[in-house]
Amino acid sequence: MKYIFTIHSPITYFSACTIIFQEKIQHEDVIIITDGYKVPITIGKVVESYQQNEKSAWQKIKNRNIVKAYDNYIHAITDGKEFIAYVDLMHAYQRIIITNSKCISFNFIEEGLASYVVPDNLFFITNGVNQLGFRNKNFKDYILSFTRVIRGVNIRMLSLPFNPQAYGYIDSVKFYTFSQHGFPGVLNDKKTILNPNTIDAVFFEKFDYNKLDNSIIWIEESFPKAYGLSDENYCNAIQEVIDSLQESKQKIFVKLRPKSEEKKSLLVEMLKKNGLVIEIIPNNILAEILFINCKNLKVIGLVSSLLFYATIFGHKSLSFYTVLKDKPETVFDKIKFYWDVVKSIKVNKSINNDK
């Protein structure tokens, strides 16, 4: 029996690691399929995703039946053995994995705030095929639909819902989450609460980084770009937070987004411009590990799931989301439990005194 985990980010990797140790899965039976994320520590067999290796037009033509090609890929990495799949959301390739004849069951793992969103609209339920509307409007739409069919993706596979909650009444499906708030709408007895303390201490030691007790960590996020905020708006909000930090003169530890570069970071630019002492936390250091190993952290950000995770592990999280001007309405406005524990920064007030 093999256990396949599909990951693409630090939190999906951390979720996978916690499950492996908590469920006492033999490491030699673990297969981690990583899509664009370089794992800092190898557990079991780590392989690049199929789509990472199928980027050229020739490869797409050669493997025109993508379902068959992906089945062959799974057969090769599992040696043809049966497996249980652990996925975050039902993206296109996850649909192929769980319908593979050797897949005996599948489960969902936490993926950040996406695992806490209520699927209250058709967009979220069908997000995996959101390149199309609900009507073909032009020739491009017809071509896209036709291309999927000739690549072996039939209507039945496409009809599998994107959101995990749709699978909540399948007896064999489990939902792994760090909080009871995860996967809203799923019955609590279907959820397995993850406990990172089950991870072997030797694993934590491999993330060798100075203890950051009583430090400030600022989380860089993709929110501004994802929601089309202007650089001016974002920088003005950062400046208001910096003004609240100036009094303390405390070093700021910055956690950049995966694949983000220091020289291209507006956040880093603003912090340096204001003369603050900063230190970039290395990419291979998981913020979640820091939250477990350190004491009395203050974590600053906008709407990152890391702000929520920090509170789970006993730290204080502060958001400057309300400081942003002219921001669009988002799903984050509706996640009440998040704002119950992640506090809004009071600008013009020292962050060290912020309650």
C-alpha positions in Angstrom: 0.0 0.0 0.0 1.3 3.5 -0.9 0.2 6.9 0.4 0.2 9.7 -2.1 0.2 13.4 -0.9 -0.2 16.2 -3.5 1.5 19.4 -2.2 2.2 22.8 -3.7 3.0 25.0 -0.7 4.6 25.1 2.8 1.3 24.5 4.5 0.3 21.5 2.4 3.8 20.1 3.0 3.4 20.7 6.8 0.0 19.1 6.8 1.4 16.1 5.0 4.2 15.7 7.4 1.9 16.0 10.4 -0.4 13.3 9.0 2.5 11.0 8.2 3.7 11.1 11.8 0.3 11.3 13.5 -1.0 8.3 11.6 2.3 6.5 11.9 2.6 5.9 8.1 5.8 4.1 7.2 8.0 6.5 5.4 9.0 4.0 2.7 5.3 3.9 1.7 5.0 7.7 1.3 5.0 9.4 -2.0 4.9 13.2 -2.1 4.0 14.7 -5.4 5.2 18.3 -5.4 3.9 20.9 -7.8 6.4 23.7 -8.0 7.3 23.6 -4.3 10.8 22.4 -3.2 10.4 20.4 0.0 13.0 21.4 2.7 13.2 17.9 4.1 12.5 14.7 2.3 10.1 12.2 3.7 9.5 9.0 1.7 9.8 9.4 -2.1 9.5 13.0 -3.4 8.6 13.4 -7.1 7.8 16.3 -9.4 4.3 16.6 -10.5 3.3 15.3 -13.9 2.4 18.8 -15.1 5.9 20.1 -14.2 7.3 17.8 -16.9 4.6 18.3 -19.5 5.1 21.9 -20.6 6.1 21.8 -24.2 3.6 21.6 -27.1 5.3 18.4 -28.3 4.8 16.7 -24.9 1.2 17.6 -24.9 0.7 16.2 -28.4 2.7 13.1 -27.5 0.6 12.5 -24.4 -2.6 13.8 -25.9 -4.7 11.5 -23.7 -3.7 13.2 -20.5 -5.8 10.8 -18.3 -4.0 7.8 -19.7 -0.6 9.5 -19.5 -1.3 10.5 -15.9 -2.4 7.0 -15.0 0.9 5.7 -16.4 2.7 8.3 -14.3 1.0 7.1 -11.1 1.6 3.5 -12.0 5.3 4.2 -12.4 5.7 6.1 -9.0 3.7 3.5 -7.1 5.1 0.4 -8.8 1.5 -0.4 -9.7 0.5 -0.8 -6.1 -2.8 0.3 -4.6 -2.8 3.7 -2.8 -4.6 6.2 -0.6 -4.6 9.7 -1.9 -4.4 12.9 0.2 -5.4 16.0 -1.6 -6.2 19.6 -0.7 -8.8 20.6 -3.3 -10.2 18.8 -6.3 -8.1 20.3 -9.0 -7.9 18.7 -12.5 -5.0 16.3 -11.6 -6.5 15.4 -8.2 -9.6 14.3 -10.1 -7.5 11.9 -12.2 -5.7 10.6 -9.1 -8.9 9.7 -7.1 -10.5 8.0 -10.1 -7.5 5.9 -10.8 -8.4 2.2 -10.5 -5.7 1.6 -7.9 -6.9 4.4 -5.6 -8.8 2.6 -2.8 -9.8 5.8 -1.0 -8.9 9.5 -0.7 -8.8 12.2 2.0 -8.5 16.0 2.2 -5.7 17.9 3.9 -5.6 21.5 5.1 -4.4 24.0 2.5 -4.5 27.3 4.3 -7.5 29.6 4.4 -9.1 27.9 1.4 -9.9 25.1 3.8 -11.9 27.5 5.9 -14.0 29.1 3.2 -17.7 28.3 3.1 -18.6 27.1 -0.4 -21.6 29.3 -0.7 -21.6 30.0 -4.4 -21.3 28.2 -7.8 -17.9 29.6 -8.5 -16.3 27.9 -5.5 -18.1 24.6 -6.2 -16.9 24.5 -9.8 -13.6 26.5 -9.4 -11.5 23.7 -10.9 -12.9 24.4 -14.4 -13.3 28.2 -14.0 -11.6 28.9 -17.3 -15.1 28.5 -18.7 -18.4 30.2 -17.9 -21.6 28.3 -17.7 -22.3 29.0 -21.4 -19.9 28.8 -24.4 -19.7 32.4 -25.6 -17.1 32.2 -28.3 -15.0 29.9 -30.5 -12.3 29.8 -27.8 -14.7 28.3 -25.3 -15.7 25.6 -27.7 -12.1 24.8 -28.5 -11.3 24.5 -24.7 -14.2 22.2 -24.1 -13.3 20.1 -27.2 -9.6 20.0 -26.1 -10.5 18.5 -22.8 -12.6 15.8 -24.4 -9.8 14.7 -26.8 -7.3 14.7 -23.9 -9.4 12.1 -22.2 -11.2 14.3 -19.6 -14.8 13.3 -19.9 -18.0 15.0 -18.6 -18.2 12.7 -15.6 -14.7 13.6 -14.3 -15.3 17.3 -14.9 -18.5 17.1 -12.9 -16.7 16.2 -9.7 -17.1 19.1 -7.3 -14.1 21.3 -6.6 -14.8 21.9 -2.9 -14.0 19.3 -0.2 -17.3 19.7 1.6 -19.1 18.1 -1.3 -17.5 14.8 -0.3 -18.4 15.0 3.4 -20.9 12.2 3.4 -18.6 9.6 1.8 -17.9 7.3 4.7 -14.3 6.6 3.8 -13.3 10.2 3.3 -11.4 12.0 6.2 -10.7 15.7 6.6 -7.4 16.6 8.2 -7.3 20.1 9.7 -5.5 22.1 12.4 -8.7 23.5 13.8 -12.4 22.5 14.2 -13.1 25.5 12.0 -11.5 23.8 9.1 -13.8 22.5 6.3 -16.9 24.3 7.4 -20.1 22.2 6.8 -18.3 18.9 7.4 -19.4 17.0 10.5 -16.9 17.2 13.3 -16.7 13.5 13.6 -15.4 13.4 10.0 -12.5 15.7 10.9 -9.1 14.6 12.3 -7.5 17.5 14.2 -3.8 17.6 13.4 -1.3 17.8 16.2 2.2 18.9 15.0 3.7 17.7 18.4 3.4 14.2 17.0 6.1 15.0 14.6 9.4 13.4 15.6 11.7 15.9 17.4 14.5 15.0 15.0 12.5 16.4 12.2 12.2 19.8 14.0 16.0 19.9 14.6 16.6 19.8 10.9 15.0 23.2 10.7 18.0 24.8 12.4 17.3 28.5 13.0 17.9 30.8 15.9 15.2 30.9 18.5 13.0 33.9 17.9 11.3 34.1 21.3 9.6 37.5 21.9 10.2 38.6 18.3 8.1 40.3 15.6 7.6 38.4 12.4 6.0 40.2 9.4 4.4 37.9 6.8 4.5 39.0 3.1 1.4 38.0 1.2 0.0 37.6 -2.3 -3.2 39.4 -1.3 -2.4 42.8 -2.8 -1.5 41.4 -6.2 -4.3 38.8 -6.2 -7.0 41.4 -5.5 -5.5 44.2 -7.7 -4.5 46.7 -4.9 -2.3 49.5 -6.1 1.2 49.7 -4.9 0.5 53.1 -3.5 -2.5 51.8 -1.4 -0.4 48.8 -0.2 2.6 51.0 0.7 0.5 53.6 2.5 -0.9 50.9 4.7 2.5 49.4 5.4 3.8 52.9 6.3 1.0 53.3 8.9 2.1 50.0 10.5 5.7 51.1 10.4 4.9 54.3 12.2 3.5 52.2 15.0 6.7 50.1 15.1 9.2 52.9 15.2 9.0 53.4 18.9 10.2 49.9 19.7 13.4 49.8 17.5 13.0 46.0 17.5 14.4 43.9 14.7 11.7 42.7 12.2 11.9 39.2 10.9 10.3 39.0 7.5 8.8 35.8 6.0 8.6 36.2 2.2 6.2 34.3 0.0 7.6 31.1 -1.6 9.7 32.0 -4.6 9.6 35.7 -3.7 12.9 37.7 -4.0 14.0 40.2 -1.4 15.0 42.7 -4.0 11.5 42.7 -5.5 9.6 42.9 -2.3 7.7 46.1 -1.7 7.4 45.2 2.0 11.2 44.9 2.4 11.7 48.1 0.4 9.4 50.0 2.8 11.0 48.6 5.9 14.5 49.4 4.8 13.4 52.9 3.6 12.2 53.6 7.1 15.5 52.5 8.7 14.2 49.4 10.4 16.5 46.6 11.1 15.2 43.5 9.3 16.2 39.9 8.8 14.8 37.6 6.1 13.8 34.2 7.3 15.2 31.6 4.9 12.8 30.1 2.5 13.4 26.6 3.8 12.3 27.5 7.3 8.6 26.8 7.7 6.8 29.5 9.6 4.6 26.8 11.2 7.7 25.3 12.7 8.7 28.6 14.2 5.3 29.0 15.8 5.8 25.6 17.5 9.4 26.1 18.6 9.2 29.8 19.7 7.5 31.7 22.5 5.6 35.0 22.6 5.8 36.0 19.0 3.9 38.9 17.4 3.0 38.1 13.9 2.0 40.9 11.5 0.2 40.5 8.1 -3.0 41.0 6.1 -5.1 37.9 5.8 -2.6 35.1 5.7 -3.5 31.7 7.1 -0.2 32.0 9.0 -1.8 34.7 11.2 -4.5 32.2 12.2 -2.0 29.3 12.7 0.1 31.6 15.0 -2.8 32.0 17.3 -3.4 28.2 17.4 0.1 27.8 18.8 -0.3 30.6 21.4 1.1 33.7 19.7 -0.4 37.1 19.0 -1.4 38.0 15.5 -2.1 41.5 14.2 -3.6 42.3 10.8 -3.5 45.7 9.0 -6.3 44.5 6.6 -8.6 47.3 7.9 -5.9 49.9 7.2 -6.1 49.3 3.5 -8.2 51.8 1.5 -10.6 50.9 -1.3 -10.2 47.1 -0.9 -12.7 44.9 -2.7 -15.1 42.6 -0.7 -13.5 39.2 -0.3 -14.2 35.9 1.3 -12.0 37.0 4.2 -14.6 39.5 5.3 -16.9 36.5 6.1 -14.6 34.4 8.2 -15.8 35.5 11.6 -13.7 33.0 13.7 -10.5 34.3 12.0 -11.2 37.9 13.2 -12.1 36.7 16.6 -8.5 35.7 17.2 -6.5 37.8 14.7 -6.7 41.3 16.0 -6.7 44.5 13.8 -3.8 46.8 14.3 -4.6 50.1 15.8 -2.6 52.6 13.9 -1.0 55.5 15.6 -0.5 53.3 18.6 2.6 51.3 19.5 2.3 47.7 18.4 4.0 46.6 21.6 1.1 48.1 23.5 -1.6 46.8 21.1 -4.2 44.7 22.9 
